[in-house]
Amino acid sequence: MKWNGKKNGELLGLMTLAGFDVFVTMDKALPAQQNLEKFGIAVFILRGQNNKLETLSELIPLVLEKLKAGVVPGVIEISRRPKT
C-alpha cells in the first residue's frame, strides 16, 4: 500500500479510509499517543517477552481466537498465557 514511514496517526487514518477493521502492533504507548476512538478499529497490542519473530509468532493463535470470537473497536492486549 506504500504506507512505509507513515506516522501512527496518519497510518490509522489511512487504514480507516481503506476499510481496515484491525491494526496489530507492538507499540504499547499507542493508546496514550492517539485518540483511538476516532478511528473505529480494533487495535491488538502484542505483548511478548521481546519483539523477536519467534516470540511474537506464539501470540498469533491468540489473535486468531479473538478475531473468530468477533472484535469491536478498541484496544485489545494480547500476551502469552501463563503456563499452568
Secondary structure by P-SEA (a helix, b strand, c coil): cccccccaaaaaaaaaaaccccccccccccccccccccccbbbbbbbcccccaaaaaaaaaaaaaaaaacccbbbbbbbccccc
